[in-house]
């Protein structure tokens, strides 16, 4: 049996410009990172029978991959022509549909584990491209490229995509001191709301001209964000997040609502918070907030009875953490 751990992601600037409706017209550019919340996949060949056992929030026994009810697990097994004789279990450390790229992380983790257990060697580039094909083309789940890429590679990455779809991935290298500074100034606050990112992405295409114009502006955040990250300038990052959020929520009425607007204003009552933004497509999930004083902000969040988690950057990406005979 093997256990694969795959991180979730937080977009830092330019998120959304990796959607085909944008980069095919304008070229995409974004900065994204993986952090220490994960989806785990437990995978093992069955020795005594040819059945398939799937264990997620429900348990299913079946005799054929095509009968698997979980769409992601079903399509990954079908892609690799695995018909039976396997068991797959998954669990996550944060709620699904919360804007952290959970579907992509699951697909990448399954590919990593299945190819390992069946002795198929794939490069990281091949893994994220297969993950994209399964998620976007086969399952028809709306979205861009960043989720599959960052969950595969890990770390902090700058991703550029030209109009022809050529992808360039560069690692943003930071000193340990700078990483610790950023980690001690950021916190994820859960809104209590989950949603379908595919629905929100679809809504952005209704007024495409306006959407592209806003993404043009959001893409301009990439350069100053990269500079601020390298310097550990958390105050600048907080201000950029704030401006980004106020701008992005104008793309579609599904990105924000009265509840989320009030939620964000409530967070800003803590004067330690410099600014923040919704992670992912919007509509719910987590606000990534930047604070002057993490301990004081945690005390504020506890008083307000809000759920939160600190974050540490994950620098390894999807990896096998246990390989048991």
C-alpha positions as CSV (number, residue, x, y, z in Angstrom):
1,X,0.0,0.0,0.0
2,X,1.2,3.5,-0.7
3,X,0.0,6.8,0.7
4,X,0.3,9.9,-1.4
5,X,0.1,13.4,0.1
6,X,-0.8,16.3,-2.3
7,X,-1.0,19.9,-1.2
8,X,-3.7,22.5,-1.8
9,X,-2.9,25.9,-3.3
10,X,-3.3,29.6,-2.7
11,X,-3.2,31.9,-5.7
12,X,-1.3,35.1,-4.8
13,X,-1.7,37.2,-7.9
14,X,-3.1,36.9,-11.4
15,X,-5.3,34.0,-10.7
16,X,-7.9,33.5,-13.5
17,X,-5.5,34.5,-16.3
18,X,-4.8,30.8,-16.7
19,X,-8.3,30.2,-18.0
20,X,-8.3,29.5,-21.8
21,X,-10.9,32.3,-22.5
22,X,-8.3,34.7,-21.2
23,X,-4.8,33.5,-22.1
24,X,-5.8,32.7,-25.7
25,X,-6.5,36.4,-26.2
26,X,-4.1,38.1,-23.8
27,X,-1.4,35.7,-22.5
28,X,-1.8,34.6,-18.8
29,X,0.5,35.3,-15.9
30,X,0.1,34.4,-12.2
31,X,1.8,33.6,-9.0
32,X,0.6,30.6,-6.9
33,X,1.8,28.6,-4.0
34,X,1.1,25.3,-2.2
35,X,0.7,25.1,1.5
36,X,0.3,22.6,4.3
37,X,-3.2,21.4,3.9
38,X,-3.5,18.2,1.9
39,X,-5.6,15.5,0.3
40,X,-4.3,12.0,1.0
41,X,-4.7,9.0,-1.3
42,X,-4.3,5.4,0.0
43,X,-3.9,3.0,-2.9
44,X,-3.3,-0.8,-2.9
45,X,-3.6,-3.7,-5.3
46,X,-6.1,-6.3,-4.1
47,X,-4.3,-9.7,-3.6
48,X,-7.2,-12.1,-3.1
49,X,-9.9,-10.9,-5.6
50,X,-10.4,-8.6,-8.5
51,X,-12.9,-6.3,-6.9
52,X,-12.6,-2.6,-6.5
53,X,-13.0,-1.0,-3.1
54,X,-13.5,2.8,-2.9
55,X,-13.5,4.5,0.5
56,X,-14.2,8.2,0.6
57,X,-17.1,9.8,2.5
58,X,-18.9,6.6,1.3
59,X,-17.7,3.1,0.8
60,X,-18.4,1.2,-2.5
61,X,-17.5,-2.3,-3.6
62,X,-17.7,-2.9,-7.4
63,X,-16.3,-5.2,-10.0
64,X,-15.6,-2.7,-12.7
65,X,-14.0,0.8,-12.9
66,X,-16.8,2.1,-15.0
67,X,-19.3,1.4,-12.2
68,X,-17.4,3.6,-9.7
69,X,-19.7,6.3,-8.4
70,X,-17.0,8.8,-7.5
71,X,-16.4,10.6,-10.8
72,X,-12.8,11.6,-10.3
73,X,-11.6,8.2,-9.1
74,X,-13.6,6.5,-11.9
75,X,-12.1,8.6,-14.6
76,X,-8.5,8.4,-13.4
77,X,-8.7,4.6,-13.2
78,X,-10.4,4.4,-16.6
79,X,-7.7,6.7,-18.1
80,X,-5.0,4.3,-17.0
81,X,-7.1,1.3,-18.1
82,X,-7.3,-0.2,-14.6
83,X,-10.5,-2.3,-14.7
84,X,-10.4,-4.0,-11.3
85,X,-8.2,-5.4,-8.5
86,X,-7.5,-2.2,-6.6
87,X,-8.7,-0.3,-3.6
88,X,-8.5,3.5,-3.2
89,X,-9.2,5.6,-0.1
90,X,-9.1,9.4,0.2
91,X,-9.4,12.0,2.9
92,X,-8.8,15.7,3.1
93,X,-7.7,18.0,5.9
94,X,-10.0,20.9,4.9
95,X,-13.5,21.0,3.4
96,X,-13.9,20.3,-0.3
97,X,-15.4,23.0,-2.6
98,X,-13.7,25.6,-0.5
99,X,-11.6,27.3,-3.2
100,X,-8.3,25.6,-2.5
101,X,-8.1,23.4,-5.6
102,X,-9.2,20.2,-4.0
103,X,-10.3,18.4,-7.2
104,X,-7.0,19.0,-8.9
105,X,-5.1,17.9,-5.8
106,X,-7.1,14.7,-5.7
107,X,-6.5,14.0,-9.3
108,X,-2.8,14.7,-9.1
109,X,-2.5,12.5,-6.0
110,X,-4.3,9.6,-7.7
111,X,-2.1,9.8,-10.8
112,X,1.0,10.0,-8.7
113,X,0.0,6.9,-6.7
114,X,-1.5,4.8,-9.4
115,X,1.5,5.3,-11.8
116,X,3.8,4.4,-9.0
117,X,2.0,1.2,-7.9
118,X,1.8,0.1,-11.6
119,X,5.5,1.0,-12.3
120,X,4.7,3.7,-14.8
121,X,7.2,6.5,-14.7
122,X,5.9,10.0,-15.4
123,X,7.5,13.4,-15.3
124,X,5.9,16.2,-13.3
125,X,5.1,17.9,-16.5
126,X,3.3,14.8,-17.8
127,X,1.4,14.4,-14.5
128,X,0.0,17.9,-14.5
129,X,-1.0,17.7,-18.2
130,X,-2.8,14.4,-17.6
131,X,-4.5,15.8,-14.6
132,X,-5.7,18.8,-16.6
133,X,-7.0,16.5,-19.4
134,X,-9.0,14.4,-16.9
135,X,-10.4,17.4,-15.0
136,X,-11.0,19.9,-17.7
137,X,-11.6,17.8,-20.8
138,X,-13.1,14.5,-19.6
139,X,-14.9,15.6,-16.5
140,X,-15.7,19.0,-18.0
141,X,-14.9,20.8,-14.7
142,X,-14.3,24.5,-15.4
143,X,-11.0,26.2,-14.5
144,X,-7.4,26.9,-15.6
145,X,-4.0,25.3,-15.3
146,X,-2.6,26.6,-12.0
147,X,-4.2,24.0,-9.7
148,X,-2.8,21.0,-11.4
149,X,0.6,22.6,-11.8
150,X,1.2,23.8,-8.2
151,X,-0.2,20.7,-6.6
152,X,2.3,18.7,-8.7
153,X,5.4,20.9,-8.2
154,X,4.7,22.6,-4.8
155,X,6.5,25.7,-3.6
156,X,5.9,29.2,-4.9
157,X,5.7,29.4,-8.7
158,X,5.3,32.1,-11.3
159,X,3.4,30.7,-14.3
160,X,3.2,32.3,-17.7
161,X,0.9,30.9,-20.5
162,X,1.1,32.4,-24.0
163,X,-1.7,32.6,-26.5
164,X,-0.8,29.2,-28.0
165,X,-1.0,27.5,-24.6
166,X,2.7,27.1,-24.0
167,X,3.4,27.1,-20.3
168,X,6.5,28.4,-18.6
169,X,6.9,27.6,-14.9
170,X,9.5,29.3,-12.7
171,X,10.2,28.7,-9.1
172,X,10.3,31.8,-6.8
173,X,13.2,31.1,-4.6
174,X,13.1,32.6,-1.1
175,X,15.5,32.7,1.8
176,X,14.2,30.7,4.9
177,X,14.0,33.9,6.8
178,X,11.7,35.4,4.2
179,X,9.5,32.3,4.1
180,X,9.1,32.4,7.9
181,X,8.2,36.1,7.7
182,X,5.5,35.5,5.2
183,X,4.1,32.5,7.1
184,X,4.0,34.5,10.3
185,X,1.9,37.2,8.6
186,X,-0.7,35.2,6.8
187,X,-3.8,33.3,8.0
188,X,-6.7,31.5,6.3
189,X,-10.2,32.3,7.6
190,X,-13.0,30.0,6.7
191,X,-16.3,31.7,5.6
192,X,-18.3,28.6,6.4
193,X,-19.6,28.6,2.8
194,X,-18.7,26.1,0.1
195,X,-19.6,26.3,-3.6
196,X,-19.1,25.0,-7.1
197,X,-16.2,26.7,-8.8
198,X,-17.3,25.5,-12.2
199,X,-20.6,27.4,-11.8
200,X,-18.7,30.6,-10.9
201,X,-16.2,30.2,-13.8
202,X,-19.1,29.8,-16.2
203,X,-20.7,33.0,-14.9
204,X,-17.5,34.9,-15.8
205,X,-18.0,34.1,-19.4
206,X,-21.4,35.8,-19.7
207,X,-19.9,39.2,-20.2
208,X,-16.6,38.2,-21.6
209,X,-15.4,41.6,-22.7
210,X,-15.8,43.1,-19.2
211,X,-14.3,40.0,-17.6
212,X,-11.2,40.2,-19.8
213,X,-10.8,43.9,-19.0
214,X,-10.8,43.2,-15.3
215,X,-8.3,40.3,-15.7
216,X,-6.1,42.7,-17.6
217,X,-5.9,44.8,-14.5
218,X,-5.5,41.9,-12.1
219,X,-2.6,40.6,-14.2
220,X,-0.7,43.8,-13.5
221,X,-0.6,42.8,-9.8
222,X,1.8,40.0,-10.7
223,X,5.0,42.0,-10.9
224,X,4.6,44.1,-7.7
225,X,3.4,40.9,-5.9
226,X,6.6,39.0,-7.0
227,X,8.7,41.9,-5.8
228,X,6.9,42.1,-2.4
229,X,7.2,38.3,-1.9
230,X,10.9,38.3,-2.5
231,X,11.4,41.1,-0.1
232,X,9.0,39.7,2.5
233,X,7.1,42.9,2.3
234,X,3.9,41.7,3.9
235,X,2.4,45.2,4.2
236,X,2.5,45.5,0.4
237,X,1.1,42.0,0.0
238,X,-1.8,42.8,2.2
239,X,-2.6,46.0,0.3
240,X,-2.4,44.2,-3.0
241,X,-4.7,41.5,-1.7
242,X,-7.2,44.1,-0.7
243,X,-7.1,45.9,-4.0
244,X,-7.3,42.6,-5.8
245,X,-10.5,41.5,-3.9
246,X,-12.3,44.8,-4.5
247,X,-11.5,44.5,-8.2
248,X,-12.2,40.8,-8.7
249,X,-15.6,40.7,-7.1
250,X,-16.8,43.0,-9.9
251,X,-16.3,40.3,-12.5
252,X,-19.4,38.3,-11.6
253,X,-22.2,38.6,-9.0
254,X,-21.4,35.0,-8.1
255,X,-17.9,35.8,-6.8
256,X,-19.2,37.8,-3.8
257,X,-22.5,38.5,-2.1
258,X,-23.8,40.4,0.9
259,X,-22.7,37.7,3.3
260,X,-19.1,37.6,2.0
261,X,-18.9,41.4,1.9
262,X,-20.0,41.7,5.5
263,X,-17.7,38.9,6.5
264,X,-14.7,40.7,5.0
265,X,-15.7,44.0,6.7
266,X,-16.0,42.1,9.9
267,X,-12.4,40.8,9.6
268,X,-11.1,44.3,8.9
269,X,-12.5,45.4,12.3
270,X,-9.3,43.8,13.6
271,X,-6.9,46.6,13.0
272,X,-4.1,44.1,12.7
273,X,-5.4,42.9,9.4
274,X,-4.0,44.9,6.5
275,X,-6.1,43.2,3.8
276,X,-7.1,40.0,2.2
277,X,-8.9,38.2,-0.6
278,X,-11.0,35.2,-1.3
279,X,-9.0,32.2,-2.4
280,X,-10.0,30.7,-5.7
281,X,-13.0,31.5,-7.9
282,X,-15.0,33.1,-5.1
283,X,-18.5,32.5,-3.7
284,X,-17.2,31.1,-0.4
285,X,-14.3,29.2,1.0
286,X,-11.4,31.0,2.7
287,X,-10.2,34.5,3.0
288,X,-6.4,34.7,2.9
289,X,-5.6,37.6,5.3
290,X,-2.4,39.4,6.0
291,X,-1.9,40.6,9.5
292,X,0.7,42.8,11.4
293,X,0.4,40.6,14.4
294,X,-0.7,36.9,14.0
295,X,-1.3,36.2,17.7
296,X,-3.5,39.2,18.2
297,X,-5.5,38.4,15.0
298,X,-6.0,34.8,16.3
299,X,-7.4,36.2,19.5
300,X,-9.8,38.3,17.5
301,X,-10.9,35.4,15.4
302,X,-11.5,33.3,18.5
303,X,-13.6,36.0,20.1
304,X,-15.6,36.2,16.9
305,X,-15.9,32.4,16.9
306,X,-14.5,32.2,13.4
307,X,-12.7,29.1,12.1
308,X,-9.1,29.7,10.8
309,X,-5.8,28.0,10.1
310,X,-2.3,29.1,10.0
311,X,-0.3,28.2,6.9
312,X,3.1,27.0,6.0
313,X,4.3,26.8,2.5
314,X,4.6,23.3,1.1
315,X,7.8,23.0,-0.9
316,X,7.6,19.5,-2.2
317,X,4.3,19.1,-4.1
318,X,2.6,15.8,-4.5
319,X,4.8,13.0,-2.9
320,X,4.6,9.5,-1.6
321,X,4.9,9.6,2.1
322,X,4.4,5.9,2.8
323,X,5.3,2.9,0.7
324,X,4.3,-0.3,2.7
325,X,4.9,-3.8,1.3
